[in-house]
Amino acid sequence: MNISAVPQKQHRALIGCEESGKVRDALRARGVDATSCDILTSRATGPHIQADLLAILNDGWDALIAFPPCTDLCVSGAKHFAAKQATGRQEAAVAFFMAVANADIPRIAIENPIGIMSTRWRKPDQIIQPWMFGHYETKATCLWLKGLPLLVPTYRTAEECRVALGIAPGTKPAARIHRMAPGPDRARLRSETYDGIAAAMADQWASIINTIPTDLLSSPVMSGKRRGQGTGSRRINPEYSVMA
C-alpha cells in the first residue's frame, strides 16, 4: 500500500465497542482525533458516543478500530453454540461483525478472540498475545486489518517478556482472563484491552491514521491482500463480502 508521508491534519478515528477508553486515549495522546463508541457510557473521561456502532459507521471516519461483541462468536463458548444458533444470536453477531468489516472506511482493524469468524469469513491477518506487549499473560487475540500494518511485538517470545519483567524462571504466563471468577464485571474485565496492546496500536498506527493514503483501497471489503498486512492468500467466504 502506498501511503503519503505528509500528515495533512488530525484524522478522525472511531474506536468501536470500547467503553474503557484505553485505545481512544492512547491514540489521542499521539495526535489522533479519536472518539470511542459503545452502547454503555465511557468509564474514562473523553470523547465518547453512547450509541449503536452501526448507526454512526458512515459518518466520515478516516479509521476504525473495533472490538465487536465476541460472546456468541468465540470458541470458548462453543458448548453453547447450538442454543445461540437456535435463537439467532450467533447470526446476529456475525451480521454485526461483517457490517463493521465492510464499512466504507479506508483503515480498519477488528479485534476478536479465536472464534468462528476465521471460517465464516476469513482467517485473521495476525494473532497476538499479551506477552508480546509486556503483559506476562496468555489470551490469543485475532486482528483483521485493512489499510493498517501488522503490529510489531515488543517481545518475540514469552521467555523474552518474562526476563524483561524480572519474573522468576519456570513461571508460565498467567491465564488470568480464562480463569477469571464469575461476577458482575467479568464480561467487561475479560474484554478490556491490555494497556500494552493499546499503546502498541497508538505508537504504530497513529502516524498512518493521520496521513492521507495516495492509493486508497478500491473496495470497502477487507481483502487481506494489501502489502504489509500479512499473507495475501486469505480465503474470503463470498457470502459475507460486499459487492464492489
C-alpha positions in Angstrom: 0.0 0.0 0.0 1.3 3.4 -1.0 0.9 6.0 1.8 1.7 9.7 1.6 4.4 10.7 4.0 2.9 14.1 4.6 0.5 14.4 7.5 -2.4 16.7 6.5 -4.5 17.1 9.7 -5.8 15.2 12.7 -7.8 12.5 11.1 -10.9 11.1 12.8 -10.7 7.6 14.3 -13.7 5.7 15.7 -13.0 3.2 18.4 -16.0 0.9 18.2 -17.4 -1.1 21.1 -15.0 0.4 23.6 -16.2 1.8 26.9 -12.8 1.7 28.7 -11.4 4.5 26.6 -8.0 2.8 26.5 -7.3 2.7 22.8 -9.1 6.1 22.3 -6.9 7.8 24.9 -3.7 6.2 23.7 -4.4 7.5 20.1 -5.4 10.9 21.3 -2.1 11.2 23.2 -0.4 10.6 19.9 -2.3 13.2 17.9 -5.3 11.3 16.5 -8.8 12.8 16.9 -10.2 9.6 18.3 -13.7 9.0 19.6 -15.0 5.9 21.3 -18.4 4.4 20.9 -20.4 1.9 22.8 -23.9 1.2 24.0 -22.5 1.9 27.5 -21.1 5.1 28.9 -17.4 5.5 28.9 -15.6 4.7 32.2 -12.9 7.3 31.3 -13.4 11.0 30.5 -13.0 11.7 26.8 -14.9 11.9 23.5 -17.5 9.2 23.5 -20.7 8.4 21.7 -23.1 6.3 23.5 -24.9 4.6 20.6 -25.1 1.5 18.4 -21.8 1.5 16.5 -23.6 0.6 13.2 -25.6 3.8 13.4 -22.5 6.0 13.0 -20.3 4.0 10.8 -21.0 6.2 7.8 -20.2 9.5 9.5 -17.0 10.2 7.6 -14.4 8.4 9.7 -10.8 8.1 8.5 -10.1 5.0 10.6 -12.0 2.4 12.6 -10.6 0.2 15.4 -13.4 -2.1 16.5 -13.9 -4.7 19.2 -17.2 -6.4 18.2 -19.0 -8.4 20.9 -17.5 -11.9 21.0 -19.8 -13.8 23.3 -21.6 -15.5 20.5 -18.6 -15.9 18.3 -15.6 -17.1 20.3 -14.7 -20.8 20.6 -14.5 -20.6 24.4 -18.3 -20.6 24.3 -18.6 -23.4 21.8 -20.6 -25.7 24.1 -23.4 -23.1 23.9 -23.3 -22.6 20.1 -26.4 -24.8 19.5 -28.6 -22.7 21.7 -27.1 -19.5 20.3 -27.8 -20.7 16.7 -31.3 -21.7 17.6 -32.2 -18.3 19.0 -30.5 -16.4 16.1 -28.0 -14.8 18.5 -25.0 -16.1 16.6 -26.2 -15.0 13.2 -26.9 -11.6 14.6 -23.3 -11.4 16.0 -21.9 -12.5 12.6 -24.0 -9.8 10.8 -22.8 -7.1 13.2 -19.1 -8.2 12.7 -19.5 -8.2 8.9 -21.2 -4.8 8.9 -18.1 -3.5 10.7 -15.7 -5.3 8.4 -17.5 -4.0 5.3 -17.7 -0.4 6.4 -16.5 2.1 3.8 -13.6 3.4 5.9 -10.1 3.3 4.5 -8.3 2.0 7.6 -9.9 -0.7 9.7 -8.7 -3.0 12.5 -11.1 -5.5 14.1 -10.1 -7.4 17.3 -11.7 -10.5 18.5 -10.7 -13.7 20.3 -10.3 -17.0 18.4 -13.7 -17.8 17.1 -15.9 -18.7 14.2 -15.2 -15.7 12.0 -11.9 -17.4 10.9 -14.1 -19.8 9.0 -17.3 -17.9 8.5 -15.4 -15.1 6.8 -11.6 -15.4 6.6 -8.6 -16.1 8.7 -7.2 -13.1 10.6 -4.1 -11.2 9.4 -2.5 -11.6 12.8 -2.9 -13.4 16.1 -1.3 -11.6 19.1 -0.7 -12.4 22.8 -0.5 -10.1 25.8 3.1 -11.2 26.5 4.1 -9.8 23.1 3.4 -6.3 24.6 4.7 -6.5 28.1 1.9 -8.4 30.0 3.0 -11.9 31.0 -0.3 -13.5 30.3 -1.9 -15.5 27.5 -5.0 -14.5 25.6 -4.9 -15.3 21.9 -6.4 -12.4 20.0 -7.1 -12.1 16.3 -6.7 -8.9 14.2 -8.3 -8.4 10.8 -6.7 -5.4 9.1 -7.4 -3.1 6.2 -5.0 -0.2 5.5 -3.0 -0.8 8.6 0.1 -2.9 9.1 0.7 -5.8 11.4 1.6 -4.9 14.9 5.3 -5.3 15.7 5.7 -7.1 19.0 7.9 -5.7 21.8 8.9 -9.3 22.7 9.3 -12.2 20.2 8.8 -14.9 22.8 7.1 -15.3 26.2 10.5 -16.0 27.6 11.8 -12.6 26.5 8.9 -11.0 28.2 9.4 -13.0 31.4 13.1 -12.0 31.6 12.4 -8.3 30.9 9.8 -8.2 33.6 12.0 -9.9 36.1 9.7 -12.8 36.7 11.1 -16.0 38.3 12.4 -18.7 35.9 9.9 -21.5 35.3 6.9 -19.3 35.8 4.4 -19.8 33.0 2.4 -16.9 31.5 -0.8 -16.4 33.5 -4.2 -17.4 32.1 -5.9 -14.7 34.1 -8.6 -14.0 31.6 -9.6 -17.6 31.1 -9.7 -18.3 34.9 -11.5 -15.2 35.9 -14.1 -15.9 38.5 -17.8 -15.2 37.7 -19.0 -11.8 38.8 -20.9 -8.7 37.6 -17.8 -7.2 36.0 -16.4 -10.4 34.4 -17.5 -9.7 30.9 -16.2 -6.1 31.0 -12.9 -7.1 32.5 -12.4 -10.0 30.1 -12.9 -7.7 27.1 -10.8 -4.8 28.2 -7.8 -4.0 26.0 -4.4 -4.5 27.7 -2.5 -1.3 28.2 0.5 -2.6 26.2 -1.6 -3.5 23.2 -3.4 -0.2 23.3 -0.1 1.6 23.4 1.3 -0.5 20.5 -1.7 0.3 18.4 -1.3 4.0 19.1 2.5 4.0 18.7 2.4 2.1 15.4 -0.8 3.2 13.8 -1.3 6.9 14.8 1.0 8.4 12.2 -0.6 6.2 9.5 -4.1 7.2 10.5 -3.0 10.8 10.3 -1.8 10.6 6.7 -3.7 10.6 3.5 -3.3 7.4 1.5 -2.3 8.1 -2.1 -3.6 4.7 -3.0 -7.0 4.3 -1.3 -8.4 0.8 -1.2 -10.7 0.2 -4.2 -13.2 -1.9 -2.3 -14.8 -1.5 1.1 -14.3 -5.2 1.7 -11.3 -6.0 3.9 -9.5 -8.2 1.4 -6.4 -9.0 3.4 -4.3 -8.8 0.2 -2.6 -5.5 0.7 1.1 -5.2 1.2 2.2 -5.2 4.8 -0.9 -6.9 6.1 0.2 -10.5 6.4 -0.3 -13.1 3.8 -2.1 -12.4 0.6 -3.7 -15.9 0.5 -6.6 -15.3 2.9 -9.7 -17.1 1.8 -12.8 -15.0 2.0 -16.3 -16.5 2.2 -18.1 -14.7 -0.6 -21.4 -14.9 1.2 -20.2 -12.2 3.5 -18.4 -9.9 1.0 -19.9 -6.7 -0.2 -20.2 -6.3 -4.0 -17.7 -3.7 -5.2 
